Amino acid sequence: MKLNKDFLVHKTGSEVVVIPTGNADFSGIIKGNETLGVILDYLKEDTTKETIVSEMKKIYDDENSHIESDVNSVITRLKSIGAIDD
């Protein structure tokens, strides 16, 4: 899976926004934090959910294992607006 070319990512400090181009079927803005930004960085190239989770576990010390649920949430939301190509 990979971020659809009809969506742009803009990072400002710790805030991240996903903005559709005129070619996207979605109209609106997705706003998120650093976690969204990291996930989107991985989605610049073709990848899998498992790879994103594995790589994020190397970066973040998450004793409660929220990484997998966070990644699932973000991917589900991005897929629902057409921002991810499978």
C-alpha positions in Angstrom: 0.0 0.0 0.0 1.1 3.6 -0.7 -0.2 7.1 -0.2 -2.4 8.1 -3.2 -0.8 10.7 -5.4 -3.9 12.8 -5.2 -3.2 13.6 -1.5 -0.5 16.0 -0.2 1.1 16.0 3.2 2.1 19.1 5.0 4.0 19.2 8.3 4.2 22.2 10.6 6.0 21.6 13.8 4.2 18.7 15.5 1.0 19.1 13.4 0.5 17.2 10.2 -2.3 17.7 7.7 -3.3 15.6 4.7 -4.9 17.6 1.9 -6.6 16.3 -1.2 -5.8 17.7 -4.6 -8.6 18.6 -7.0 -8.4 15.1 -8.5 -9.3 13.4 -5.2 -12.9 12.3 -4.4 -12.5 13.5 -0.8 -12.9 17.2 0.1 -11.6 18.1 3.5 -8.5 18.0 5.6 -7.1 15.2 7.9 -5.3 16.7 10.8 -3.0 14.8 13.1 0.1 14.7 15.3 3.6 13.3 14.9 2.4 9.7 14.9 0.4 10.4 11.7 3.4 12.1 10.2 5.6 9.0 10.9 3.0 6.7 9.4 2.7 8.9 6.3 6.5 8.9 5.9 6.4 5.2 5.5 3.5 5.4 3.1 5.6 7.5 0.7 6.9 4.1 -0.6 5.0 0.9 -1.1 4.8 -0.8 2.3 2.7 -3.0 4.5 0.9 -2.3 7.8 3.2 -4.9 9.5 6.3 -3.1 8.3 5.1 0.2 9.6 4.2 -1.3 13.0 7.6 -3.1 13.2 9.6 0.0 12.3 7.6 2.2 14.7 8.3 -0.2 17.5 12.0 0.3 16.9 11.5 4.1 17.2 9.1 4.3 20.1 9.2 2.6 23.5 5.5 1.7 23.9 5.0 -0.6 26.8 1.2 -0.7 26.3 1.6 -1.6 22.6 -0.6 1.2 21.3 1.4 1.4 18.1 -0.5 -1.4 16.3 -3.9 0.1 17.2 -2.7 3.6 16.2 -1.4 2.4 12.8 -4.6 0.4 12.2 -6.7 3.5 13.0 -4.7 5.8 10.7 -4.7 3.3 7.8 -8.5 2.6 8.2 -9.2 6.4 8.1 -6.9 7.0 5.1 -8.4 4.1 3.2 -11.9 5.4 3.9 -11.2 8.7 2.1 -9.2 7.1 -0.7 -5.8 8.3 0.4 -4.2 4.9 0.2 -3.7 2.8 -2.9 -3.4 -0.9 -2.2 
